């Protein structure tokens, strides 16, 4: 149980607010601010679970959110079923900079989770009990703080990542050839870099650190843990709106992906898909040099402008 007097003013405010509400029976504080090794700064939000007798009044009337400040913007997560119980969330950004992610649970849901011998990941990452009027949380296991730390991928998933990466590259070159910047940026920046290259970079980072690091969402914190020379190469894959520069960025992205994937493959004893890489890059260069007025692919399309 958290001693509210020993914590910051937001937790004190939450404790006092919850104490005064008869229908609110327990309150849990979760996520990074309760994890002793997680980085925390002024923008770190408060993840709070409210355990109430009836979730419907909180769902139907949101005026209670204003008890903590003036709401700037709000994301309404819909009613969802968990362990047979309905629950919902309100992701709340206040004008003064405070951000509180409220989860609202019925009492029965906390009872079920407390009775489970395995702590769910979203609590195993870290939690404190702020308030528990009926001892509902007494059965909760202590957190290990190890949730969401990746494990080495299976070889099939590793190779599927390579296949998907090169598949996305064929979309990038099509859009660049068409001078369709928005679509090209989606496939290059989001799919190839954020989704697939980031995944490979995280695997490399994890084996460098013994598969012990929990990064934040969206690759947050990666710069801190990754090899400095790899991070510099990653930075150099980004560019602006110029189409010619995006062709360069594409091939830099592929070069970095290949370098990191080969390292991961060697570490895990997996096979890298060399033939797929070679043939796809040859195709990409052919599209790069394809006449902008072309109506059909030339007969020798696959033999021209290769990087071999």
ABEGO torsion letter per residue (X at the ends): XBBAAABBAAAAAAAAAAAABAABABBBBBEAAABAABBBBAABBBBBBBBBABAAAAAABAAAAAAAEBBABBBBBBBBBBGGBBBBBBBBBBAAGBBBBBBBBBAAAAAAAAABABBBAAAAAEBBBABBAAGAAAABBBBAGABGBBBBBBAAAAAAAAAAAAAAAAAAAAAAAAGBAAAAAAAAAAAAAAAAAAAAAAAAAAAAAGGABBBBBGGBGAAAABBAAAAAAAAAABBBABAAAAAAAAAAAAAAAAAAAAAAAAAAGBBBBAAAAAAAAAAAAAAAABBAABABBBAAAAABGBAX
